[in-house]
Amino acid sequence: MIGSVANMLAHVKNCSKARKVLIYIPYSKFKFNLLLAFERYGFVKRVSLLRYSTNRSEILIELAYNGYYNMIQDIVQVSKPGQRIYWKKKQLRVKHQIGTYFLSTSNGIKTNLDSTCVGGEVICNLV
């Protein structure tokens, strides 16, 4: 599961650096929810689901730009298949963290900026 998320994050990062506007990636429920969280925090302009048949679907991502500048400067995958990283609620509020961390919690995908986040597996960091 994390391997396909890593591929998606690398694809979004590379397309952002290349100043592409639209990206198509294979559908999975976890990737779709993660991209909806990116959209909620303004890193992505629009996310939509394209269903071709009952077995084949894709996610269409429209990247957000502020004038000439990308809203996504860098994406760093924190949890990897060989080493999972989990944070408790105390670790979310550390002041020296730069960027927005996205966590997979029992209540869905949350960020370190979310007041309702109680901790979970750290998926990625967006700057």
N, C-alpha and C positions, 0 to 999 in steps of 0.2 A: 504494500500500500504506500509506504513512504517513498519507495523508488519511483513510482509514477508521479507522486507529488513533487519530488526532486526534479524530474523531467519537466513538469509544468512550470516550476519556479524558474528553472534555467531558460526555458522557452520565453517566458514573459520578460525576464531580464534582458535577454538578447534582442528581442523585438523592441523593447523600450529603448535600448541603446541605438538600434538601427532606425528609430523614429517611425516605426510602423504604427498604423492606427488600428487595424483589425487583426485579430488572432483567432485561429480555430484550433481547439485542442479536443482530444477524446473525452467523453463524458464519464465521470464517476460522481457519486453523490457527495463524497468528501471534498473533492476538488471544487465542485459547484458551490458548496457551502462556504469553503475558504474564499473563493472569488467573490461571493456575495458579501463577505466581511470586508474584503478589499474595497468593494464598491461603497459600502456603508461609511468607510473612513476616507473616501475621496481619492484613493490611489488608482482606481479604475473607474472610468466614466459609466460604462454600461456592461452588464453581463446578461446573456440570454441563452436559452437552451434551444437547440435545433434538433428535432426528432425526424429522422429520415424513415425509420421503420420501427418495429417493436424491439429489434435487436441492435439498432445502430443510432447513436446520438452523438452530437458534438456540442461544445460550448463555444459561443461567440463572445469574444472579449473586445471591448473598445477601450483603448488606453486613454488616460487623461493627461492632458498637457496644459501647463500654465504659460501661455504665450509660446515661447520657443523651448522652455524647460520641461523636462519630464517630471511627472509627479513621483515616479519610481526611480530613485537614483541608484539604489542597490538593494538586492534581496540576498539574504544570507540564510541558508538552511541550518537550523540549530540542532534538531533531533535527526539522527541518522539511523539507518537500520542496525548498525552495530553498537550504537550508543544512544539510548533514549535520555532526554533531559527533561526532568520534571521540576516545576517550581511550586513552592507553597505560597500562601497569600503574603507572607512577610517579604519574600524575595521579589515580588512584583513592584514594590514601591521604592526600590533602591534608586537614588537620585542620579547615579553616574551612567545609567543606561541611555543610550542614544537610539532613537528610532522607535517604532511601534512593534511590539512583539505579539504574535498571534499564537494563542494557546488552544489546544483541544481539551475541552472540559466535559463534564457530565451534562452540562446545560447547553452544549453546542460550542461553537467557536467564539472565543472572547479575546480581548486584547488586554495588555497590562494596564491600559488607561481606563478600562471598564471598572466601575465601582462594584459591580455584582460578581466579578471574577474571584473565585476562591482558590485558584491554582489549577495546574494540569500539565499536560505535555506541551512543551514549547515547540512549535512547528517551524516558525521562521521569524526573521526580523526584517522589516522594511524601513529604509531610510529615504 
